[in-house]
Amino acid sequence: QVQLLESGGALVQPGGSLRLACAASGFIFSRFYMSWVRQAPGKGPEWVSLITNDGGWTEYADSVKGRFTISRDNDKNVLYLQMSSLKAEDTALYYCARVERVSDGPGGLAPESFDYRGQGTQVTVSS
């Protein structure tokens, strides 16, 4: 069955960096777009980033653009999120999700729905 297992979350100081990983199994990873989504305490899910199946195109939410980088290793079936210049408002549970449907409009690619997600890894940015 499809499994997505995140790792790498931690407590980090403002301005610091962190790299998250998501190990995928149970499906042909290289055939699917993937995303990172986060959910802060008391708030709804917020889409963070998307990467195409071959890694050739990426999209980011405005809140993380220029600070976060999504990437993937299709040989190892792993999705990554490199986060830098972290802020307190980046504190959230981060999870990876397999994109089910994607739209391609004037604003670029955007995920419309996800069919699988992991349990998440906690990122806390605090001094």
N, C-alpha and C positions, 0 to 999 in steps of 0.2 A: 504494500500500500504506500501511498505518497507520504513521505515524512520530510519535515523541514525542521532542522535543529539549529537554533541560534546560539552563539557564544560570543564572549568578548566584552560584555557589559561590565561596568565598574563605576566606582566613585572617582571622579576626576575634578580637578580644580578648574575654575573659569580660565579660558585661554588654552587649555590643554587639548590633547589629541587622544583619539581612541580608534581602534579598528574592530569592527564587528564582522563576524563570519556566519554564514548560514549553510550548513551541510544538507544537501538534497539527496533523496533516494526514493526509489519506487517508481520513477518515471524517467523518460529521456530528457534530461535537464536541458540539453542543447536545443531543444525544439520550442522552448517556452520563454516568453518575456517574463521577467521577474521584477519585483518591487520591494522596497522597504517602506514600512508604515510605522508610525509611532502613536502612542496614546499616553498623554500626560494625565496625572491624577485628576479626576473630576471633569475630564474633557473627552470629547469624541475622538475617534481615530483621525489622524492626519497623514495623508500620503506624503512621503518624503522624496522618493526617487524611483525611477524606472530604467531598466536596461533591456535592449532588444536581445533576442535569443543568441545572436552571434557576438554580442557585445559592441556592435558597431555604432550604436546610438544610445544616448542617455538623456534623461530629462530630470529636472529637479524642481521641487517647490521653491518659491521665491525666498522662503524663510531660511533655506540652507544653501542656496546657490552661491558658489564661490568658496564654500567652506567644506562641503561634503563631496565625496567622490564615490560613485558606485562602480563596481567592476565584477567580473566573473571569471572563473576558470572552468571551462567546460570539460577539460580533461579530468579534473578532480571533483566536478559537480559541486562547486562551492561558489556562493555569492558573497561579496564583500561590501562593506560600507566604511570608507575611511573618513573620519570626522576630525576636523581641526577647528581651532578658534572657538572652542565650545563655550556656550553661554548657559546661564541658569535656565533659560527657557527651553533649552534642548533636553532637559530632564524628562524622561519618559520611558515607557516600556517599548522597546523597538522589536518589531518582528518582520520576518520576510514573508512574502506572499507570492504565490504563483498567479500570474495575470490570466484571467479567463477571456476578457474582452478589452480591447483598446480602441480608442478613438484617435483620429488623426485630423486635427483641425488647424485653424490659423495659429493657435497657441502651441502647436506641436502635438506630440503623442501624449496621451493621458489614459491611465487605466480606468475602465468603466466598471469592472468587477473582478473579483478574485475568487478562485475556487478552493484554494488551500492556503493555510497559513501555519506558521509555527507557534510555539508557546511564548516566545519572546525572551529578550534579555534586557535587564534593567540598566539604564544609564542615568547616573545622578551627577549633576554638575553643581558643585558647591565648594566653598572655601572653608 
